[in-house]
């Protein structure tokens, strides 16, 4: 299911991240071009993928499954690289993606990213 993330119900998180939720799994796409720098497993967040876009900007996608990339893979903006998954923690949602963006190691609102490019974050 490849839809614009704006069409999903969202839930704000206390860490400035955003949870995208749905009744079924959906495609997870790269917000910008970048390189996969880590793929980790967390008891709380499930599988977590971090993409480095430049020296100052990274995006983190938590609670994913069906991973199509490996560390070192170069993703392109809009490229599907995983699927959302059922949350590890008790939840009313069947499928969720937790999405965070860090600029100079500080969390920023990920929903500000949809109209920007990597060059806006030098």
ChimeraX commands (.cxc) that place a marker at each C-alpha (Angstrom):
marker #1 position 0.00,0.00,0.00 radius 0.5
marker #1 position 1.90,3.05,-1.21 radius 0.5
marker #1 position 0.14,6.21,-0.07 radius 0.5
marker #1 position 1.36,9.63,0.91 radius 0.5
marker #1 position 2.13,9.60,4.64 radius 0.5
marker #1 position -0.14,12.62,5.07 radius 0.5
marker #1 position -3.11,10.30,4.45 radius 0.5
marker #1 position -2.39,8.21,7.56 radius 0.5
marker #1 position -3.75,8.97,11.01 radius 0.5
marker #1 position -0.89,10.27,13.14 radius 0.5
marker #1 position -0.12,10.39,16.81 radius 0.5
marker #1 position 2.44,12.77,18.29 radius 0.5
marker #1 position 5.12,11.31,20.50 radius 0.5
marker #1 position 6.80,13.03,23.40 radius 0.5
marker #1 position 10.19,12.75,21.63 radius 0.5
marker #1 position 9.08,14.90,18.64 radius 0.5
marker #1 position 8.71,11.76,16.57 radius 0.5
marker #1 position 5.51,10.90,14.76 radius 0.5
marker #1 position 3.66,7.59,14.71 radius 0.5
marker #1 position 1.92,6.71,11.45 radius 0.5
marker #1 position -0.74,4.07,12.06 radius 0.5
marker #1 position -3.09,1.98,9.95 radius 0.5
marker #1 position -5.20,-1.16,10.06 radius 0.5
marker #1 position -2.73,-2.97,7.74 radius 0.5
marker #1 position 0.97,-2.86,6.93 radius 0.5
marker #1 position 2.15,-0.11,4.59 radius 0.5
marker #1 position 5.31,0.79,2.64 radius 0.5
marker #1 position 8.06,2.71,4.44 radius 0.5
marker #1 position 9.90,5.11,2.13 radius 0.5
marker #1 position 13.05,7.20,2.50 radius 0.5
marker #1 position 12.24,10.84,3.24 radius 0.5
marker #1 position 15.43,11.96,1.40 radius 0.5
marker #1 position 18.46,10.45,-0.35 radius 0.5
marker #1 position 20.96,8.91,2.06 radius 0.5
marker #1 position 22.88,5.89,3.28 radius 0.5
marker #1 position 21.63,3.22,5.68 radius 0.5
marker #1 position 24.03,3.44,8.64 radius 0.5
marker #1 position 22.36,1.00,11.06 radius 0.5
marker #1 position 19.69,-1.66,11.32 radius 0.5
marker #1 position 19.02,-2.64,14.93 radius 0.5
marker #1 position 16.55,-4.74,16.88 radius 0.5
marker #1 position 14.92,-3.19,19.95 radius 0.5
marker #1 position 12.67,-4.90,22.47 radius 0.5
marker #1 position 10.55,-1.74,22.61 radius 0.5
marker #1 position 10.76,-0.33,19.06 radius 0.5
marker #1 position 11.17,-3.50,17.00 radius 0.5
marker #1 position 13.47,-3.22,14.00 radius 0.5
marker #1 position 15.00,0.27,13.74 radius 0.5
marker #1 position 16.65,1.65,10.58 radius 0.5
marker #1 position 18.77,4.82,10.61 radius 0.5
marker #1 position 19.57,6.69,7.40 radius 0.5
marker #1 position 22.27,9.38,7.25 radius 0.5
marker #1 position 21.44,12.08,4.71 radius 0.5
marker #1 position 24.49,14.29,5.31 radius 0.5
marker #1 position 26.85,15.10,8.20 radius 0.5
marker #1 position 24.09,16.95,10.06 radius 0.5
marker #1 position 20.88,15.09,9.19 radius 0.5
marker #1 position 19.58,11.59,9.89 radius 0.5
marker #1 position 16.19,9.93,9.89 radius 0.5
marker #1 position 15.15,7.01,12.08 radius 0.5
marker #1 position 12.36,4.57,11.16 radius 0.5
marker #1 position 11.23,2.30,14.01 radius 0.5
marker #1 position 8.85,-0.64,14.12 radius 0.5
marker #1 position 9.56,-1.87,10.61 radius 0.5
marker #1 position 9.57,-5.31,9.02 radius 0.5
marker #1 position 10.26,-6.76,5.58 radius 0.5
marker #1 position 13.54,-4.82,5.34 radius 0.5
marker #1 position 14.81,-4.56,1.74 radius 0.5
marker #1 position 18.16,-2.84,2.48 radius 0.5
marker #1 position 21.38,-3.49,4.38 radius 0.5
marker #1 position 23.90,-1.25,6.12 radius 0.5
marker #1 position 25.78,0.78,3.50 radius 0.5
marker #1 position 22.91,0.75,1.00 radius 0.5
marker #1 position 22.29,4.10,-0.71 radius 0.5
marker #1 position 18.56,4.92,-0.69 radius 0.5
marker #1 position 16.83,7.47,-2.88 radius 0.5
marker #1 position 14.08,9.84,-1.79 radius 0.5
marker #1 position 10.76,8.02,-2.03 radius 0.5
marker #1 position 12.33,4.56,-2.32 radius 0.5
marker #1 position 10.51,1.77,-0.48 radius 0.5
marker #1 position 12.95,0.06,1.90 radius 0.5
marker #1 position 10.70,-1.68,4.48 radius 0.5
marker #1 position 7.12,-2.23,5.66 radius 0.5
marker #1 position 5.41,-1.04,8.81 radius 0.5
marker #1 position 4.79,-3.69,11.47 radius 0.5
marker #1 position 2.55,-4.52,14.40 radius 0.5
marker #1 position 3.79,-2.54,17.42 radius 0.5
marker #1 position 5.87,-4.51,19.97 radius 0.5
marker #1 position 4.11,-2.75,22.84 radius 0.5
marker #1 position 0.40,-3.22,23.47 radius 0.5
marker #1 position -1.48,-1.05,21.01 radius 0.5
marker #1 position -4.88,-0.67,19.40 radius 0.5
marker #1 position -3.15,-0.37,16.02 radius 0.5
marker #1 position -2.44,-3.27,13.69 radius 0.5
marker #1 position 0.46,-1.49,12.02 radius 0.5
marker #1 position 2.67,1.45,12.97 radius 0.5
marker #1 position 5.77,3.34,11.87 radius 0.5
marker #1 position 7.55,5.56,14.39 radius 0.5
marker #1 position 9.49,8.25,12.49 radius 0.5
marker #1 position 12.10,10.64,13.88 radius 0.5
marker #1 position 14.50,13.15,12.31 radius 0.5
marker #1 position 17.67,14.52,13.91 radius 0.5
marker #1 position 19.48,17.68,12.79 radius 0.5
marker #1 position 22.85,18.23,14.45 radius 0.5
marker #1 position 21.91,15.47,16.93 radius 0.5
marker #1 position 18.73,17.28,18.07 radius 0.5
marker #1 position 15.26,15.95,17.31 radius 0.5
marker #1 position 13.20,18.08,14.93 radius 0.5
marker #1 position 9.58,17.74,13.84 radius 0.5
marker #1 position 9.62,15.14,11.03 radius 0.5
marker #1 position 6.53,16.58,9.41 radius 0.5
marker #1 position 8.58,19.66,8.47 radius 0.5
marker #1 position 10.61,17.43,6.15 radius 0.5
marker #1 position 8.04,16.88,3.43 radius 0.5
marker #1 position 8.81,20.11,1.57 radius 0.5
marker #1 position 12.59,20.24,2.14 radius 0.5
marker #1 position 15.67,18.74,0.55 radius 0.5
marker #1 position 19.01,17.56,1.96 radius 0.5
marker #1 position 20.65,20.84,0.87 radius 0.5
marker #1 position 18.38,22.71,3.30 radius 0.5
marker #1 position 20.30,21.02,6.16 radius 0.5
marker #1 position 23.98,21.79,5.66 radius 0.5
marker link #1:1,2 radius 0.2
marker link #1:2,3 radius 0.2
marker link #1:3,4 radius 0.2
marker link #1:4,5 radius 0.2
marker link #1:5,6 radius 0.2
marker link #1:6,7 radius 0.2
marker link #1:7,8 radius 0.2
marker link #1:8,9 radius 0.2
marker link #1:9,10 radius 0.2
marker link #1:10,11 radius 0.2
marker link #1:11,12 radius 0.2
marker link #1:12,13 radius 0.2
marker link #1:13,14 radius 0.2
marker link #1:14,15 radius 0.2
marker link #1:15,16 radius 0.2
marker link #1:16,17 radius 0.2
marker link #1:17,18 radius 0.2
marker link #1:18,19 radius 0.2
marker link #1:19,20 radius 0.2
marker link #1:20,21 radius 0.2
marker link #1:21,22 radius 0.2
marker link #1:22,23 radius 0.2
marker link #1:23,24 radius 0.2
marker link #1:24,25 radius 0.2
marker link #1:25,26 radius 0.2
marker link #1:26,27 radius 0.2
marker link #1:27,28 radius 0.2
marker link #1:28,29 radius 0.2
marker link #1:29,30 radius 0.2
marker link #1:30,31 radius 0.2
marker link #1:31,32 radius 0.2
marker link #1:32,33 radius 0.2
marker link #1:33,34 radius 0.2
marker link #1:34,35 radius 0.2
marker link #1:35,36 radius 0.2
marker link #1:36,37 radius 0.2
marker link #1:37,38 radius 0.2
marker link #1:38,39 radius 0.2
marker link #1:39,40 radius 0.2
marker link #1:40,41 radius 0.2
marker link #1:41,42 radius 0.2
marker link #1:42,43 radius 0.2
marker link #1:43,44 radius 0.2
marker link #1:44,45 radius 0.2
marker link #1:45,46 radius 0.2
marker link #1:46,47 radius 0.2
marker link #1:47,48 radius 0.2
marker link #1:48,49 radius 0.2
marker link #1:49,50 radius 0.2
marker link #1:50,51 radius 0.2
marker link #1:51,52 radius 0.2
marker link #1:52,53 radius 0.2
marker link #1:53,54 radius 0.2
marker link #1:54,55 radius 0.2
marker link #1:55,56 radius 0.2
marker link #1:56,57 radius 0.2
marker link #1:57,58 radius 0.2
marker link #1:58,59 radius 0.2
marker link #1:59,60 radius 0.2
marker link #1:60,61 radius 0.2
marker link #1:61,62 radius 0.2
marker link #1:62,63 radius 0.2
marker link #1:63,64 radius 0.2
marker link #1:64,65 radius 0.2
marker link #1:65,66 radius 0.2
marker link #1:66,67 radius 0.2
marker link #1:67,68 radius 0.2
marker link #1:68,69 radius 0.2
marker link #1:69,70 radius 0.2
marker link #1:70,71 radius 0.2
marker link #1:71,72 radius 0.2
marker link #1:72,73 radius 0.2
marker link #1:73,74 radius 0.2
marker link #1:74,75 radius 0.2
marker link #1:75,76 radius 0.2
marker link #1:76,77 radius 0.2
marker link #1:77,78 radius 0.2
marker link #1:78,79 radius 0.2
marker link #1:79,80 radius 0.2
marker link #1:80,81 radius 0.2
marker link #1:81,82 radius 0.2
marker link #1:82,83 radius 0.2
marker link #1:83,84 radius 0.2
marker link #1:84,85 radius 0.2
marker link #1:85,86 radius 0.2
marker link #1:86,87 radius 0.2
marker link #1:87,88 radius 0.2
marker link #1:88,89 radius 0.2
marker link #1:89,90 radius 0.2
marker link #1:90,91 radius 0.2
marker link #1:91,92 radius 0.2
marker link #1:92,93 radius 0.2
marker link #1:93,94 radius 0.2
marker link #1:94,95 radius 0.2
marker link #1:95,96 radius 0.2
marker link #1:96,97 radius 0.2
marker link #1:97,98 radius 0.2
marker link #1:98,99 radius 0.2
marker link #1:99,100 radius 0.2
marker link #1:100,101 radius 0.2
marker link #1:101,102 radius 0.2
marker link #1:102,103 radius 0.2
marker link #1:103,104 radius 0.2
marker link #1:104,105 radius 0.2
marker link #1:105,106 radius 0.2
marker link #1:106,107 radius 0.2
marker link #1:107,108 radius 0.2
marker link #1:108,109 radius 0.2
marker link #1:109,110 radius 0.2
marker link #1:110,111 radius 0.2
marker link #1:111,112 radius 0.2
marker link #1:112,113 radius 0.2
marker link #1:113,114 radius 0.2
marker link #1:114,115 radius 0.2
marker link #1:115,116 radius 0.2
marker link #1:116,117 radius 0.2
marker link #1:117,118 radius 0.2
marker link #1:118,119 radius 0.2
marker link #1:119,120 radius 0.2
marker link #1:120,121 radius 0.2
marker link #1:121,122 radius 0.2
view
